[in-house]
Amino acid sequence: MATATDMSAKRAPVAGLLLAAGGGRRLGGRPKALLECADGRLLVERAMREMREGGCATVHVVLGAGAAEVRERLGRLPPGVVLVDNPRWAEGMGSSLRAGLASLTSVTDATAALVMLVDQPRIGARAVARLLAARREGAQLVAAAYGGERGHPVLFGREHWEGVARAAGGDQGARAYLRQHADAVVLVECADIAAPDDIDTPEDLALLE
């Protein structure tokens, strides 16, 4: 039987956490947040929109490389979007995950965070919505799956944030934490609506078309 706490968690908003600090080393030093989609929008802008349309109540965007230019080009932010600077972004994804979770902890009452990477443009609102549906069913740890293989986005109930932050390091992000809690992770198949291809090299820029 569901408790009052369980029901409250199911109704509570989920915050989005977009990791967009990467410097694009293999792209010749082009910050990934500043890459442009075929319609002229920044990649970070596209991801923000997809997360909101997928159901995230707010979206905290962690910036690093090119942060000042990203802020300038985004201009006035849509309601519910917060930009978070990570001065230690060069240390890897783990530092951005920690910065983002710290920001969410300080200013939101969300009971879960959905984490998405800026450089996976084939993951959109429908995948986000599927993970949020699993959260409404009571799942505390959720990950998108592609052909049964765990990928992004991932979702963490708030009770996991501290542990995720402690385990995050280098470019691993939440990988170690998810391995440690593999039995508790609910996999949500998304291969029919999304693809986990990421933009790492100049050849991958075709994903922006």
C-alpha positions as CSV (number, residue, x, y, z in Angstrom):
1,M,0.0,0.0,0.0
2,A,1.4,3.4,-1.0
3,T,2.2,5.8,1.9
4,A,1.4,9.5,2.0
5,T,5.1,10.1,1.3
6,D,5.1,7.9,-1.7
7,M,2.1,9.7,-3.1
8,S,3.6,13.1,-2.5
9,A,6.8,12.1,-4.3
10,K,4.8,10.9,-7.3
11,R,3.1,14.3,-7.6
12,A,6.1,16.4,-6.8
13,P,7.9,18.2,-9.7
14,V,11.0,16.7,-11.3
15,A,13.9,19.2,-12.0
16,G,16.0,18.9,-15.1
17,L,19.8,19.0,-14.9
18,L,21.5,19.7,-18.2
19,L,25.2,19.1,-18.4
20,A,26.6,21.5,-21.0
21,A,30.1,22.5,-19.8
22,G,32.2,20.4,-22.2
23,G,35.0,22.1,-24.1
24,G,34.8,20.0,-27.2
25,R,38.5,19.0,-27.2
26,R,38.1,16.6,-30.1
27,L,36.1,19.2,-31.9
28,G,39.0,21.5,-31.9
29,G,38.0,23.3,-28.7
30,R,34.5,24.2,-29.8
31,P,32.3,24.3,-26.7
32,K,29.5,21.9,-27.2
33,A,26.9,24.2,-25.8
34,L,27.7,26.7,-28.6
35,L,27.2,24.2,-31.5
36,E,24.3,25.2,-33.7
37,C,21.5,23.0,-34.9
38,A,20.3,23.1,-38.5
39,D,17.6,25.7,-37.5
40,G,20.2,28.0,-36.1
41,R,19.4,27.4,-32.4
42,L,22.2,26.5,-30.1
43,L,22.5,22.9,-29.0
44,V,22.0,23.9,-25.4
45,E,18.9,25.8,-26.3
46,R,17.4,22.8,-28.1
47,A,18.1,20.6,-25.1
48,M,16.6,23.0,-22.6
49,R,13.4,23.1,-24.7
50,E,13.2,19.3,-25.0
51,M,13.5,18.9,-21.2
52,R,10.8,21.4,-20.5
53,E,8.5,19.9,-23.1
54,G,9.2,16.5,-21.7
55,G,7.8,17.6,-18.3
56,C,10.7,18.9,-16.2
57,A,9.4,21.7,-14.0
58,T,12.7,23.6,-14.0
59,V,16.0,23.1,-15.8
60,H,19.3,23.9,-14.3
61,V,22.0,24.2,-17.0
62,V,25.6,23.7,-16.0
63,L,28.0,25.8,-18.1
64,G,31.8,25.7,-18.3
65,A,33.7,26.2,-21.6
66,G,32.5,29.4,-23.3
67,A,30.1,30.1,-20.5
68,A,30.1,33.9,-21.0
69,E,29.3,33.5,-24.7
70,V,26.6,31.0,-24.0
71,R,25.0,33.4,-21.6
72,E,25.2,36.3,-24.1
73,R,23.8,34.3,-27.0
74,L,20.9,32.8,-24.9
75,G,19.9,36.3,-23.8
76,R,16.7,36.4,-21.7
77,L,16.0,33.0,-20.3
78,P,12.6,31.3,-20.5
79,P,10.8,30.9,-17.2
80,G,12.1,28.0,-15.1
81,V,15.7,27.9,-16.6
82,V,18.7,28.6,-14.4
83,L,22.3,28.8,-15.6
84,V,24.9,27.4,-13.2
85,D,28.6,28.1,-13.7
86,N,31.1,25.4,-13.1
87,P,34.6,26.9,-12.9
88,R,36.1,23.4,-12.5
89,W,34.5,22.1,-15.7
90,A,37.9,21.0,-17.2
91,E,38.1,18.3,-14.5
92,G,35.3,16.4,-16.3
93,M,31.7,15.6,-16.2
94,G,31.8,14.6,-12.5
95,S,32.5,18.2,-11.4
96,S,29.5,19.5,-13.5
97,L,27.2,16.9,-12.0
98,R,28.2,17.9,-8.5
99,A,27.8,21.6,-9.3
100,G,24.3,21.0,-10.8
101,L,23.1,18.9,-7.9
102,A,24.4,21.5,-5.4
103,S,22.4,24.1,-7.3
104,L,19.2,22.0,-7.3
105,T,19.6,21.3,-3.6
106,S,19.9,24.9,-2.7
107,V,17.0,26.4,-4.7
108,T,14.4,23.7,-5.6
109,D,12.0,21.5,-3.7
110,A,12.0,18.9,-6.4
111,T,12.1,15.3,-5.2
112,A,14.0,14.0,-8.3
113,A,16.4,15.2,-10.9
114,L,16.6,14.1,-14.5
115,V,20.1,14.4,-15.9
116,M,20.7,14.9,-19.6
117,L,23.8,15.6,-21.7
118,V,23.9,18.5,-24.1
119,D,25.7,16.5,-26.8
120,Q,23.0,13.9,-27.6
121,P,20.7,15.7,-29.9
122,R,18.7,12.6,-30.8
123,I,17.3,12.4,-27.3
124,G,14.3,14.6,-26.9
125,A,11.1,15.3,-25.0
126,R,9.5,11.9,-25.6
127,A,12.4,10.1,-23.9
128,V,12.3,12.6,-21.0
129,A,8.5,12.0,-20.6
130,R,9.0,8.2,-20.4
131,L,11.5,8.5,-17.5
132,L,9.2,10.9,-15.7
133,A,6.3,8.4,-16.1
134,A,8.5,5.8,-14.4
135,R,9.1,8.3,-11.6
136,R,5.4,8.8,-11.2
137,E,5.1,5.0,-10.7
138,G,7.5,5.4,-7.7
139,A,10.9,4.6,-9.2
140,Q,13.8,6.2,-7.4
141,L,16.6,5.4,-10.0
142,V,15.7,5.4,-13.6
143,A,17.7,5.2,-16.8
144,A,16.9,5.3,-20.5
145,A,17.9,2.1,-22.3
146,Y,18.7,1.4,-25.9
147,G,18.4,-2.2,-26.9
148,G,18.6,-3.1,-23.3
149,E,21.8,-1.1,-22.7
150,R,21.7,1.7,-20.1
151,G,22.2,5.2,-21.4
152,H,20.9,8.8,-20.9
153,P,18.9,10.5,-19.6
154,V,19.0,9.2,-16.0
155,L,16.8,10.1,-13.1
156,F,17.7,10.2,-9.4
157,G,15.3,10.6,-6.5
158,R,16.5,13.3,-4.1
159,E,17.6,10.8,-1.5
160,H,20.3,9.7,-4.0
161,W,21.7,13.1,-4.8
162,E,24.3,13.2,-2.0
163,G,25.5,9.7,-2.9
164,V,25.7,10.5,-6.6
165,A,27.7,13.7,-5.9
166,R,30.1,11.8,-3.7
167,A,30.7,9.1,-6.3
168,A,31.0,11.5,-9.3
169,G,34.5,12.1,-10.5
170,G,36.5,12.7,-13.7
171,D,34.4,12.0,-16.8
172,Q,32.5,9.2,-15.1
173,G,29.5,11.3,-13.9
174,A,27.0,9.0,-12.2
175,R,28.3,5.7,-13.8
176,A,29.9,4.3,-10.7
177,Y,26.9,5.1,-8.5
178,L,24.5,3.4,-11.0
179,R,26.8,0.3,-11.1
180,Q,26.7,0.1,-7.3
181,H,22.9,0.3,-7.3
182,A,22.3,-1.7,-10.5
183,D,19.6,-3.8,-8.9
184,A,17.5,-0.7,-8.1
185,V,17.8,1.0,-11.5
186,V,14.6,0.8,-13.6
187,L,15.5,0.7,-17.3
188,V,13.1,2.4,-19.6
189,E,13.5,1.3,-23.3
190,C,13.7,4.4,-25.6
191,A,15.3,3.0,-28.8
192,D,12.0,3.4,-30.6
193,I,11.9,7.2,-30.0
194,A,15.5,8.3,-29.4
195,A,19.2,7.4,-30.0
196,P,22.1,7.9,-27.7
197,D,24.6,9.1,-30.4
198,D,26.8,11.9,-29.0
199,I,28.8,14.6,-30.7
200,D,32.5,14.1,-30.0
201,T,34.3,14.5,-33.3
202,P,33.9,16.7,-36.4
203,E,32.3,13.7,-38.2
204,D,29.6,13.6,-35.5
205,L,28.4,17.2,-36.4
206,A,26.2,15.5,-38.9
207,L,23.9,14.7,-36.0
208,L,23.0,18.4,-35.9
209,E,21.2,18.3,-39.2
